[in-house]
Amino acid sequence: MRLLTVDALVVCAHELGKVGLVASQAWVTVEGRPVLVRADPEGRPIAGCPNIGPTIKPCTNTLAVKVGYSDFVRIDGRHICLDTLSGLTDGTPPGVVEYKVNAPGQTLVTEAG
């Protein structure tokens, strides 16, 4: 499992909705790019979701992470994010549409599973 950096490509299930990631810490990096930690992917905006129509709400924000935080590695007490990360979006139907990682943003650092 690869660690996620701020350059990770995280998308909604509709594939075109890209999550705007921001790292909350900057002192641990991979190739100069900050590693994401617990809560960084939560409550983030999603741009470009094509799920649009009458009575259909596109994905515009991420909700809580369901899986994808390391059980072992932490930065300043906060679990790091892994490429297994996923959770729900606020798109319709509610409680169904997930976000996921398409690319971790780096290929050098992994966590042994």
Secondary structure, 3 states (H helix, E strand, C coil): CEECECCCEEEECCCCCEECCCCCCCCCEECCEEECECCCCCCCEEECCCCCECCECCCCEEEEEEEEEEEEEEECCEEEEEEEEEEEECCCCCCCCEEEEEECCCCCCECCC
